[in-house]
Amino acid sequence: MTSLKQVVGAAIVDSLAYPSRLLVARRSAPPMLAGLWEFPGGKVEPGENCTQALHRELMEELGVSVRLGTEVEGPHEQGWLLNERAAMRVWMAELTSGVPRPLEDHDLLNWLDLGSAETLAALPWIPADYPIVAGLLAAIGEPVDTTGPAPGR
């Protein structure tokens, strides 16, 4: 596999030790992704490693600092394929300071119950994030079918 643009994301939970809620962010841009939900994060810039980029992105996008937990490991060396040009690595994270606000690229944030896998699966995620949701739920012991919303949704 050729080198892909590296993107990083956070599965921000209420507690790394006993996660019960997940913070999700609704995209406001670009137009083709507006209204879809995602894990907050962004591109790794030159001179940054993945975790440095994730901390920077979360401060820029949400105004928060986090403690990173384990990585939600994807099936590829660079994590989860987003498209033919980019892949994303995702870490579990817990807030350490700040109150999450949609500062950049998002118009809404919401805490969702991790015990309601059906609610998570039914959310209109960016399509590439559905496998990551399944990986996250499997990592915390809540398996679910997250192949995407049922036709007609």
Salt bridges, closest charged atoms under 4 A:
ASP14 OD2 - ARG21 NE 3.90
GLU38 OE2 - ARG27 NH1 3.17
GLU38 OE2 - HIS106 NE2 2.61
GLU48 OE2 - ARG56 NE 2.55
GLU57 OE2 - ARG56 NH1 3.12
GLU60 OE1 - ARG56 NH1 3.23
GLU61 OE1 - HIS106 ND1 3.83
GLU71 OE1 - ARG89 NH2 2.68
GLU84 OE2 - ARG85 NH1 2.74
GLU94 OE1 - ARG67 NH2 2.18
ASP107 OD1 - ARG26 NE 2.84
